[in-house]
Amino acid sequence: MTILAFETANFGASVALSNAQKILACDETLEERGQDGSLIPTILSIMHKSNVNFQDLRAIITTTGPGSFTGLRVGLTVAKGFSFCLRVPVLGISSLEWVAFSVFRKYGPLPSKLLIVLESRREDLFVQLFDSHAQVIKKAVNIKKSDLDQYLEGEKVLFAGNGAHHWAQNSEVMLNIHPHALDLAFQAEKILETQTTQNYPLSAFYLRSADVTLASIK
């Protein structure tokens, strides 16, 4: 089962091809801008390197947010275009669940619950609580640092994500993780083995509205 995975809303942008839990090819940029012009060329490049055609793809997966509004729109637009043209399953996974899965894939079962924290590029942060096996415990929210205790309700947790440093001040509670589209590819294989794709719609998950500045009227 050949799967194409790409992520453009957090941690720059990455693309991966997998088959039977093996990576065929992958690429990554840490730049947080320019995905609109680079995503499709990167996809075409790794497919060419792997000698994979679009007809070989059996599923596509990308993240649905929260994250960069521009990056998110790029990823979802490309995924929807592939869905229309290729008629293959296209899965959308929450960015927070993707990071949690990446943590579990690297570390295995954890000694405590896991809080994923993602940057919002504003004063608030995107957070969600997971159990030791990366399963959702509480719904995702965007909160300020001062509201963390209320959200956790006294839970002792490990932290991960590109916003974890705002709360975790030492290495004992902050996990070192850099999620990649290859984690998405493996996640898609796991989902397709046990679940229906209807549980993973390709719908944007924003948590809050975009920053919009209106030009002044003269």
N, C-alpha and C positions, 0 to 999 in steps of 0.2 A: 504494500500500500504506500504509494508515493505521496507525500504531503508537503505542500508549500506553506511556510509560515513567515509572517513578517510583522514587525512592531515598529510604530513610528510616533507614539504618543509620550514615551518616557525613555530615559537613558539613551538619547540619540535615536538611532534607527538600526535595525538588524533584520536580516533575511536568512532563511535556512530551508534546505530540502532534506527530508528524511525518508527512509524506507525501512520498515521492520526494526525500529529503534536504532537505526544506524544513520549517522549524518552523511549525506552525499556531498553537500557543500554548504558553506555559510559565509556571510559577509557582515560587516558592521562598521558604522561610523558613529563617533561620539558627538558629532555636530548636531545641534538641536534645531537647525534651520536647513531649508533646501530639500526636504524630503519630496516635495512636489515634483522636483526635476530629476531626482536621483533614484526614487524607489523602483520604477519600472525598468530602467536600464540595469539596475543591480539585480533584479529578478531575472531578467533575460541573460545576464552574464553568468550567474551561478547555474542556471538551467543549461546553458551552452557547455559550461565546464563539466557538468555531470552527464551530458548527453541525454537530457530529459526533455521531452516535448510536452506541450500543454495537454495533449491527449493522454499522456501517462499519469497525470495528476488524478488522485482519487479524493482529495479533500484539500481545503484551504482554511487556514485559521489566522486570525488577527485579534488584537485587543480592541475593546470598545470604550476604554476610558475607566476612570478619569485620567486626565493628563493634559498635555498641550492641545489646545483646541485646533490649531492648524495641523499639527501632526496627526491628530485623531481623524480629522476630516479627510486627510490624504489617504490614510490607511483604509478607512471605511469605503471611500469612493472606489479605490482600486479593487478592494474585495468584492464590492457589489458588482463592479464591471465584470470581473472574472466569473462571478456566480451566474450572471445573465448569459455570458458567452459560452461557458464551459459546461453548464448544467451539472456541476458537482457540488457536494455538500460544502457549504462555507460556514464556519463556526466563528462566533464572536465571544470572546472571554473577557471578563472584567480584568483591568490592569492589576488590581489588587490581588485577585485570585491567581493571576499569572505569576506574580512575584512570590506569593505564598507557595505555589507549586514548585518554583525554582529553588526556594529554600529547602523544601522537603526533599527534592531530588538530590540536592547537594549534601544535606546533613542527615537525612532519614528522620525517624521519629524524634521529636525534641523533648527535653526534660520539663518543659512548661509550655504554656500557651504562647502564641505568636502574634505580635502586633505589626502589621505592615503599615508603613508611613511613606507617603509619596508627596513630593513637592507640588504646590499649586501655583508657585510664582507670585503668591500674595501672602498676606499675613496668616491665613489659615493653611491647614494641611489635610490631605486626604488620608483617612485611617480606616482600618478594619481589623477585627479580632478573629483569629483562627485558633483551632485546637492544635495539639502536638502533631497531628497528621495532616495539617494544612486544610482542614475542613472548616467552613464558615461557622462562626458562633454568633456574631452580631453583625447587623447590617452596616454597610459603609456610610461614613459621614465625613463632612469637612468641618474641622473644629480648630480652635485656637489652643495653644499650649496650655493655657490656664484652665481649659475644660477637660484635660486628659483624665484627671483623677475621677471625675464624674462619669466619663465614658467607661473607664476600666472597672469602676466599682470595687476597688481594692485588689484587683487581680495582679499577681506578679507575672510579668511577661518578658519574653525576649523581643527585641526590636530588629526590624530589617526594612530596607528600602532607602531611596535616595533622600528621604527626609528624616530618617531615624536619628541622625545626630542632634536634632533639635531637642530630643528628650533623653536619649541614651548617652550618658557621659563617660562610660567606660566600656572596655572591650568584652567584659563578662556578660553584658546583657545585649550587646549589639552584634548581630551576625554579619559577617562580610559576604556580601552577595552582589553579583552583577548579572541580572537576568538577561537572557538572550532569546532570540526567536527560536533557537534550537530547543529551548525548554517548551515553547509553545508547540512545536512539532511533536515532541514526545507526549505532551498533554493531549493533543488531538488524537493521537493513536489510542491513548487510554480511554478517552471519551467515546470514540467510535466503537470500541470493543464492548462497552457496557451500557451506553446510554443513547438516547435519541438526539439528533441534532436540533430538534425543536426546543430543547432546553437551553440552547446557546444562540439566541437570535443575533443578527448583525445590526444591533441598535445602539446608538451612542449613549454612553452612561456618563453624564456630565457632573452630577452632584451640585453644581452651581452654574449660574449664567456666565457668559463670556464677558470679558472687559471690552466695552465699546465706547469709543470717544467720538462724539459727533462734531463735525466741523462747524465753526461759528458761521452764522449767517450775517453777511455784510450788506 
